[in-house]
Amino acid sequence: MKLLKNRKGLTLIELLIVVIILGALAAIAIPRMSQNSTTAKQRACQTNLSTMNTQIELYNANNGTWPTLNAITTDANYFPNGAPACPSSGVYTLSGTTNRVSCSIHGS
C-alpha cells in the first residue's frame, strides 16, 4: 500500500471549517450593509430637505413672497433637474406656517 505523502486538495473537515468561517463573516457583514443602506437613504433625504428649504428662502428673497412647493420644484431656475424625490418613497410637504419642507418618512 502506497502512502499519499504529497496529497493535494482539501479534506472534508478543512472544507467544513472554511464554510463555517465564511458563514460567520456573512452573518456579520449582511446586517451592516442593510443598516448602511438605511442610513444613506436618511442622509440623502436630509440633503434634499436642506436644498429645498434653501431654494425656498432664496425664492422669497428674490420675489418677496413664499412659493408653493410645486411652484418652486417645477421652476428650472431653482431646480433645473426637476423636483427631488425621497429615496425611501416619502412625500415632501411644505408647511404654510413655517415655510419649511418636511418628509413623511424622515421628518424634517
C-alpha positions in Angstrom: 0.0 0.0 0.0 1.4 3.3 -1.1 1.0 6.2 1.4 0.0 9.6 0.0 2.7 11.8 1.2 2.2 14.5 -1.4 -1.5 14.8 -1.1 -3.4 17.6 -2.9 -6.8 19.0 -2.1 -8.8 19.6 1.0 -10.2 17.1 3.5 -13.8 17.2 4.4 -13.0 18.7 7.8 -10.9 21.5 6.2 -13.7 22.3 3.8 -16.3 22.4 6.6 -14.1 24.8 8.6 -13.8 27.2 5.6 -17.6 27.1 5.0 -18.2 27.8 8.7 -15.8 30.8 8.7 -17.4 32.2 5.5 -20.9 31.8 7.1 -19.8 33.7 10.2 -18.3 36.5 8.1 -21.5 36.8 6.1 -23.6 36.9 9.3 -21.6 39.8 10.4 -21.5 41.7 7.1 -25.0 41.5 5.8 -26.8 43.3 8.7 -24.2 46.1 8.5 -24.8 46.5 4.8 -28.5 46.8 5.4 -28.0 49.4 8.1 -25.7 51.4 5.9 -28.3 51.5 3.1 -30.9 52.8 5.6 -28.5 55.5 6.8 -27.6 56.5 3.3 -31.3 57.0 2.4 -31.9 59.1 5.5 -28.9 61.3 4.7 -30.0 61.7 1.1 -33.4 62.8 2.2 -32.0 65.3 4.7 -29.8 66.7 1.9 -32.9 67.1 -0.3 -34.8 68.8 2.5 -31.9 71.2 3.1 -31.7 72.0 -0.6 -35.4 72.6 -0.9 -35.5 74.8 2.2 -32.6 76.9 0.9 -34.2 77.3 -2.5 -37.5 78.4 -0.9 -35.6 81.0 1.1 -33.8 82.2 -2.0 -37.1 82.5 -3.9 -38.5 84.5 -1.0 -35.5 86.8 -1.0 -35.8 87.3 -4.8 -39.6 87.7 -5.1 -40.8 88.9 -1.7 -43.3 86.0 -1.4 -43.2 82.4 -0.2 -43.7 79.9 -3.1 -45.7 76.7 -3.0 -43.7 73.5 -3.1 -45.0 72.7 -6.6 -44.1 76.2 -7.9 -40.5 76.1 -6.6 -39.7 72.5 -7.6 -41.0 73.0 -11.1 -39.1 76.2 -11.6 -36.0 75.4 -13.7 -34.2 78.4 -12.2 -34.3 76.8 -8.7 -34.4 73.0 -9.7 -33.0 72.5 -13.2 -33.1 68.7 -12.8 -36.7 68.7 -11.5 -38.1 68.1 -8.1 -36.0 66.0 -5.7 -37.6 62.6 -4.7 -37.2 61.0 -1.3 -35.1 57.8 -1.7 -37.5 56.0 0.7 -40.6 57.0 -1.3 -41.7 59.5 1.2 -43.7 62.6 0.4 -42.3 66.1 0.8 -44.7 68.8 2.1 -44.3 72.5 2.7 -45.7 73.9 6.0 -47.7 77.1 5.4 -46.8 78.4 8.8 -43.1 77.8 9.0 -42.4 77.7 5.2 -40.2 74.7 5.8 -40.3 71.4 3.9 -40.6 68.1 5.7 -40.7 64.4 4.7 -43.4 62.0 5.6 -40.9 59.3 6.4 -37.8 61.0 7.7 -39.3 64.1 9.3 -37.6 67.4 8.9 
